[in-house]
Amino acid sequence: MKNEFVIVRTMRCREYAKIVILSLAVALVSGCGVEADTSLIQPDSTSVISVDSSTVEATTVPAETATPTGPSTISNLGEFVTKYGYHQDCAEGTLLEIPKLGVYSQVCEQFVPIGTNMPDPYGPADVALYDLSQWSRLGGTPGSGENAIFAGHVDYNATVAYAGVRYHGPGVFQNLRFLTEGDLVKVHVDGEIYEYEVVWQRELDASADSWREMWSADVPVESITIYTCGGEFDAVTRTYSQRLVVRAERRDQS
């Protein structure tokens, strides 16, 4: 029975947020397909998104037995990366490093056109960096002086399209909740390293009214904002009750 609970608990983070677009005064919900693990939010909204974390805490997920007609299943994140790597759109020279958590993951920049939702990371191991350049005063890039927005999966239970294999286990941000004030986060971009220190961590309800504030480019100090699912997992709806958000500010470069 205990194993059954773990399997259900780590099923899917199917949606990061329900959103309200004020300019249209309509409510939208990010959709996700049968095989999708999560969906993120539309950025302009006010309500509602080497890998080795063994030194902090590992999420235990029982392995599944592959069927003759279906893809094989992997439940270890390190094994997945070793065998299948990252999506072809992920830049080898762009990496997110979180020393405390043992995270050293490729970053995939994902463009978010006006009126669309923030797309999912491609798989359990990559980190999405959202290009919000079409949105007024939202987001940024490392080194821009603004607020770069990153997201990754806390867990994953789906077929990873580019790998052709099913992954059922912890995601790259399984241990994001362990970050505390002062912890170091590094972003590697084509040989340049940008260093940031965590200044706060928050959990927001899915119906929170402060998402635009989270994504705002207008920050007093160049920042990065990292988020994933958090809170309680509802085994019926297969959703998480909250979103875990971490803000880090760039270290003094003088």
NORMOCOR-V893453 format. One record per residue. N is the residue number from 1. RES is the residue in three letters. PSI is psi in radians with two decimals (none if undefined). OMEGA is omega in radians with two decimals (999 if undefined). Layout:
n:N res:RES psi:PSI omega:OMEGA
n:N res:RES psi:PSI omega:OMEGA
//
This chain:
n:1 res:MET psi:-0.66 omega:3.13
n:2 res:LYS psi:-0.76 omega:3.13
n:3 res:ASN psi:-0.63 omega:3.11
n:4 res:GLU psi:-0.70 omega:3.13
n:5 res:PHE psi:-0.73 omega:-3.12
n:6 res:VAL psi:-0.71 omega:-3.14
n:7 res:ILE psi:-0.80 omega:-3.13
n:8 res:VAL psi:-0.72 omega:-3.07
n:9 res:ARG psi:-0.53 omega:-3.09
n:10 res:THR psi:0.38 omega:-3.12
n:11 res:MET psi:-1.48 omega:-3.10
n:12 res:ARG psi:2.56 omega:2.89
n:13 res:CYS psi:1.47 omega:-2.91
n:14 res:ARG psi:-0.49 omega:3.11
n:15 res:GLU psi:2.42 omega:3.13
n:16 res:TYR psi:-0.47 omega:-3.05
n:17 res:ALA psi:2.60 omega:2.88
n:18 res:LYS psi:2.48 omega:-2.98
n:19 res:ILE psi:2.74 omega:3.05
n:20 res:VAL psi:2.13 omega:3.10
n:21 res:ILE psi:1.87 omega:-3.03
n:22 res:LEU psi:-0.67 omega:-3.08
n:23 res:SER psi:-0.48 omega:3.13
n:24 res:LEU psi:-0.22 omega:-3.13
n:25 res:ALA psi:0.69 omega:3.09
n:26 res:VAL psi:2.68 omega:3.12
n:27 res:ALA psi:2.39 omega:3.11
n:28 res:LEU psi:2.61 omega:3.06
n:29 res:VAL psi:2.24 omega:3.11
n:30 res:SER psi:2.20 omega:-3.13
n:31 res:GLY psi:2.84 omega:3.04
n:32 res:CYS psi:2.51 omega:-3.11
n:33 res:GLY psi:3.14 omega:-3.09
n:34 res:VAL psi:-0.68 omega:-3.08
n:35 res:GLU psi:-0.04 omega:-3.08
n:36 res:ALA psi:2.56 omega:-3.13
n:37 res:ASP psi:-0.64 omega:-3.12
n:38 res:THR psi:2.96 omega:2.88
n:39 res:SER psi:2.65 omega:-3.07
n:40 res:LEU psi:-2.95 omega:-3.06
n:41 res:ILE psi:2.86 omega:3.01
n:42 res:GLN psi:2.30 omega:-2.94
n:43 res:PRO psi:-0.65 omega:-3.07
n:44 res:ASP psi:1.30 omega:-3.05
n:45 res:SER psi:2.84 omega:3.13
n:46 res:THR psi:0.08 omega:3.03
n:47 res:SER psi:2.87 omega:3.07
n:48 res:VAL psi:none omega:999
n:49 res:ILE psi:none omega:999
n:50 res:SER psi:2.11 omega:-3.06
n:51 res:VAL psi:2.03 omega:-3.12
n:52 res:ASP psi:1.78 omega:-3.10
n:53 res:SER psi:0.38 omega:-3.06
n:54 res:SER psi:-0.35 omega:-3.13
n:55 res:THR psi:-0.24 omega:-3.13
n:56 res:VAL psi:-1.23 omega:3.10
n:57 res:GLU psi:2.32 omega:3.12
n:58 res:ALA psi:2.49 omega:3.07
n:59 res:THR psi:2.16 omega:-3.10
n:60 res:THR psi:2.12 omega:3.12
n:61 res:VAL psi:2.06 omega:-3.13
n:62 res:PRO psi:2.47 omega:3.11
n:63 res:ALA psi:2.60 omega:3.09
n:64 res:GLU psi:2.59 omega:3.13
n:65 res:THR psi:2.20 omega:-3.13
n:66 res:ALA psi:2.53 omega:3.07
n:67 res:THR psi:2.74 omega:-3.11
n:68 res:PRO psi:-0.52 omega:-3.06
n:69 res:THR psi:-0.13 omega:-3.07
n:70 res:GLY psi:2.97 omega:3.13
n:71 res:PRO psi:2.69 omega:3.09
n:72 res:SER psi:2.85 omega:-3.09
n:73 res:THR psi:2.37 omega:3.06
n:74 res:ILE psi:2.45 omega:-3.13
n:75 res:SER psi:0.05 omega:3.12
n:76 res:ASN psi:2.14 omega:-3.04
n:77 res:LEU psi:-0.72 omega:3.11
n:78 res:GLY psi:-0.72 omega:3.11
n:79 res:GLU psi:-0.71 omega:3.14
n:80 res:PHE psi:-0.83 omega:-3.12
n:81 res:VAL psi:-0.72 omega:-3.14
n:82 res:THR psi:-0.72 omega:-3.07
n:83 res:LYS psi:-0.66 omega:-2.96
n:84 res:TYR psi:-0.19 omega:3.09
n:85 res:GLY psi:-2.48 omega:-3.08
n:86 res:TYR psi:2.92 omega:3.10
n:87 res:HIS psi:2.62 omega:-3.09
n:88 res:GLN psi:-0.37 omega:3.14
n:89 res:ASP psi:-0.11 omega:3.11
n:90 res:CYS psi:2.31 omega:-3.10
n:91 res:ALA psi:2.19 omega:-3.12
n:92 res:GLU psi:-0.50 omega:-3.10
n:93 res:GLY psi:0.01 omega:3.14
n:94 res:THR psi:2.06 omega:-3.04
n:95 res:LEU psi:2.57 omega:2.99
n:96 res:LEU psi:2.18 omega:-3.12
n:97 res:GLU psi:2.23 omega:3.05
n:98 res:ILE psi:1.63 omega:-3.02
n:99 res:PRO psi:-0.72 omega:-3.09
n:100 res:LYS psi:-0.59 omega:-3.07
n:101 res:LEU psi:-0.07 omega:-3.09
n:102 res:GLY psi:0.35 omega:-3.13
n:103 res:VAL psi:2.26 omega:3.07
n:104 res:TYR psi:1.50 omega:-2.91
n:105 res:SER psi:2.55 omega:3.06
n:106 res:GLN psi:2.57 omega:-3.13
n:107 res:VAL psi:2.36 omega:3.09
n:108 res:CYS psi:2.01 omega:3.11
n:109 res:GLU psi:2.29 omega:-3.12
n:110 res:GLN psi:2.12 omega:-3.12
n:111 res:PHE psi:2.40 omega:-3.13
n:112 res:VAL psi:1.72 omega:3.12
n:113 res:PRO psi:2.73 omega:3.08
n:114 res:ILE psi:2.37 omega:3.07
n:115 res:GLY psi:0.12 omega:3.14
n:116 res:THR psi:2.91 omega:3.13
n:117 res:ASN psi:2.76 omega:3.08
n:118 res:MET psi:2.09 omega:-3.05
n:119 res:PRO psi:2.77 omega:3.12
n:120 res:ASP psi:2.64 omega:2.86
n:121 res:PRO psi:2.66 omega:-3.03
n:122 res:TYR psi:-0.49 omega:-3.09
n:123 res:GLY psi:-2.99 omega:-3.05
n:124 res:PRO psi:-0.34 omega:-2.98
n:125 res:ALA psi:-0.41 omega:-3.06
n:126 res:ASP psi:2.80 omega:3.11
n:127 res:VAL psi:2.26 omega:3.11
n:128 res:ALA psi:2.37 omega:2.97
n:129 res:LEU psi:2.06 omega:-2.99
n:130 res:TYR psi:2.20 omega:3.05
n:131 res:ASP psi:1.78 omega:-3.11
n:132 res:LEU psi:0.53 omega:-3.04
n:133 res:SER psi:-0.40 omega:3.11
n:134 res:GLN psi:-0.17 omega:-3.09
n:135 res:TRP psi:2.36 omega:-3.07
n:136 res:SER psi:2.02 omega:3.02
n:137 res:ARG psi:0.74 omega:3.05
n:138 res:LEU psi:2.51 omega:3.02
n:139 res:GLY psi:-2.83 omega:-3.10
n:140 res:GLY psi:-3.01 omega:3.08
n:141 res:THR psi:2.70 omega:3.10
n:142 res:PRO psi:2.28 omega:-3.13
n:143 res:GLY psi:-0.08 omega:-3.08
n:144 res:SER psi:-0.23 omega:-3.05
n:145 res:GLY psi:0.05 omega:-3.10
n:146 res:GLU psi:-2.50 omega:-2.99
n:147 res:ASN psi:1.73 omega:-3.13
n:148 res:ALA psi:2.31 omega:-3.05
n:149 res:ILE psi:2.12 omega:3.13
n:150 res:PHE psi:2.60 omega:3.05
n:151 res:ALA psi:2.68 omega:3.08
n:152 res:GLY psi:2.88 omega:-3.10
n:153 res:HIS psi:2.48 omega:3.01
n:154 res:VAL psi:-0.57 omega:3.01
n:155 res:ASP psi:3.07 omega:-3.00
n:156 res:TYR psi:2.39 omega:3.06
n:157 res:ASN psi:1.43 omega:-3.06
n:158 res:ALA psi:2.90 omega:3.01
n:159 res:THR psi:2.23 omega:3.11
n:160 res:VAL psi:1.91 omega:-2.96
n:161 res:ALA psi:-0.81 omega:-3.05
n:162 res:TYR psi:-0.39 omega:-3.13
n:163 res:ALA psi:-0.39 omega:-3.10
n:164 res:GLY psi:0.51 omega:-3.11
n:165 res:VAL psi:2.64 omega:3.08
n:166 res:ARG psi:2.34 omega:3.09
n:167 res:TYR psi:2.31 omega:3.14
n:168 res:HIS psi:1.71 omega:-3.10
n:169 res:GLY psi:-2.90 omega:-3.10
n:170 res:PRO psi:2.62 omega:3.09
n:171 res:GLY psi:3.13 omega:-3.08
n:172 res:VAL psi:-0.52 omega:-3.12
n:173 res:PHE psi:0.55 omega:3.12
n:174 res:GLN psi:-0.54 omega:-3.06
n:175 res:ASN psi:0.34 omega:-3.11
n:176 res:LEU psi:-0.52 omega:-3.10
n:177 res:ARG psi:-0.28 omega:-3.12
n:178 res:PHE psi:-0.10 omega:3.10
n:179 res:LEU psi:2.43 omega:3.13
n:180 res:THR psi:2.96 omega:-3.11
n:181 res:GLU psi:2.30 omega:3.13
n:182 res:GLY psi:-0.26 omega:3.13
n:183 res:ASP psi:2.58 omega:-3.05
n:184 res:LEU psi:2.39 omega:3.00
n:185 res:VAL psi:2.29 omega:3.14
n:186 res:LYS psi:2.45 omega:3.01
n:187 res:VAL psi:2.10 omega:3.13
n:188 res:HIS psi:2.16 omega:3.12
n:189 res:VAL psi:1.83 omega:3.08
n:190 res:ASP psi:0.85 omega:3.09
n:191 res:GLY psi:-0.28 omega:3.08
n:192 res:GLU psi:2.45 omega:3.12
n:193 res:ILE psi:2.13 omega:3.08
n:194 res:TYR psi:2.21 omega:-3.08
n:195 res:GLU psi:2.37 omega:-3.12
n:196 res:TYR psi:2.65 omega:3.06
n:197 res:GLU psi:2.35 omega:3.11
n:198 res:VAL psi:2.30 omega:3.11
n:199 res:VAL psi:-0.44 omega:3.03
n:200 res:TRP psi:2.82 omega:3.03
n:201 res:GLN psi:2.37 omega:-3.14
n:202 res:ARG psi:2.63 omega:2.96
n:203 res:GLU psi:2.19 omega:-3.12
n:204 res:LEU psi:2.46 omega:3.03
n:205 res:ASP psi:2.71 omega:3.12
n:206 res:ALA psi:-0.45 omega:-3.12
n:207 res:SER psi:0.34 omega:-3.11
n:208 res:ALA psi:2.75 omega:-3.08
n:209 res:ASP psi:0.43 omega:-3.02
n:210 res:SER psi:0.44 omega:-3.09
n:211 res:TRP psi:-0.66 omega:3.11
n:212 res:ARG psi:-0.65 omega:3.08
n:213 res:GLU psi:-0.68 omega:-3.13
n:214 res:MET psi:-0.65 omega:-3.04
n:215 res:TRP psi:-0.07 omega:-3.02
n:216 res:SER psi:2.40 omega:3.07
n:217 res:ALA psi:-0.25 omega:-3.08
n:218 res:ASP psi:1.52 omega:-3.13
n:219 res:VAL psi:2.56 omega:-3.11
n:220 res:PRO psi:-0.51 omega:3.11
n:221 res:VAL psi:2.41 omega:3.10
n:222 res:GLU psi:2.34 omega:-2.99
n:223 res:SER psi:2.86 omega:2.86
n:224 res:ILE psi:2.52 omega:3.09
n:225 res:THR psi:2.20 omega:-3.09
n:226 res:ILE psi:2.34 omega:3.11
n:227 res:TYR psi:2.78 omega:3.13
n:228 res:THR psi:-3.05 omega:3.11
n:229 res:CYS psi:2.70 omega:3.11
n:230 res:GLY psi:-3.05 omega:3.13
n:231 res:GLY psi:-2.72 omega:-3.11
n:232 res:GLU psi:2.55 omega:3.11
n:233 res:PHE psi:2.23 omega:3.11
n:234 res:ASP psi:1.95 omega:-3.07
n:235 res:ALA psi:-0.35 omega:-3.14
n:236 res:VAL psi:-0.91 omega:-3.12
n:237 res:THR psi:-0.23 omega:-3.11
n:238 res:ARG psi:0.79 omega:3.09
n:239 res:THR psi:2.76 omega:3.04
n:240 res:TYR psi:2.61 omega:-3.06
n:241 res:SER psi:-0.39 omega:-3.05
n:242 res:GLN psi:3.00 omega:3.07
n:243 res:ARG psi:2.23 omega:-3.13
n:244 res:LEU psi:2.16 omega:-3.08
n:245 res:VAL psi:2.29 omega:3.11
n:246 res:VAL psi:2.26 omega:3.08
n:247 res:ARG psi:2.33 omega:3.08
n:248 res:ALA psi:2.48 omega:-3.13
n:249 res:GLU psi:2.58 omega:-3.09
n:250 res:ARG psi:2.42 omega:3.11
n:251 res:ARG psi:2.65 omega:3.08
n:252 res:ASP psi:2.17 omega:-3.07
n:253 res:GLN psi:-0.01 omega:-3.10
n:254 res:SER psi:none omega:999
//
